[in-house]
Amino acid sequence: MDYTLFRELADSWGLVYLFVLFVGAILFTFRPGSKKIAEEVSRIPFSEDE
């Protein structure tokens, strides 16, 4: 295996992998029920834990 083969794999399958990862992150963010969790997490900096 040499540099050109690795470069071809990175150009083709690397792009597919990153696109699938991106779509998965979007679907995970907008899944049903995630709004409640996101609201709870957004209030963490304002909680008073002393």
C-alpha positions, 0 to 999 in steps of 0.5 A: 500500500502506498500513498496514492492508494491511501489518498484515493480511499480518503477522498472517496470513503472518507467523504462518505464516512464524514457525511454519514457522521454528519447526518447521524448527528443531525438526526440525533439532535432532532430526534423526538424527545430531545427538546426536554433534554436540551432544555435541562442541559441548557439550565445547568450553568444557572443552577446554584450548587454550593 
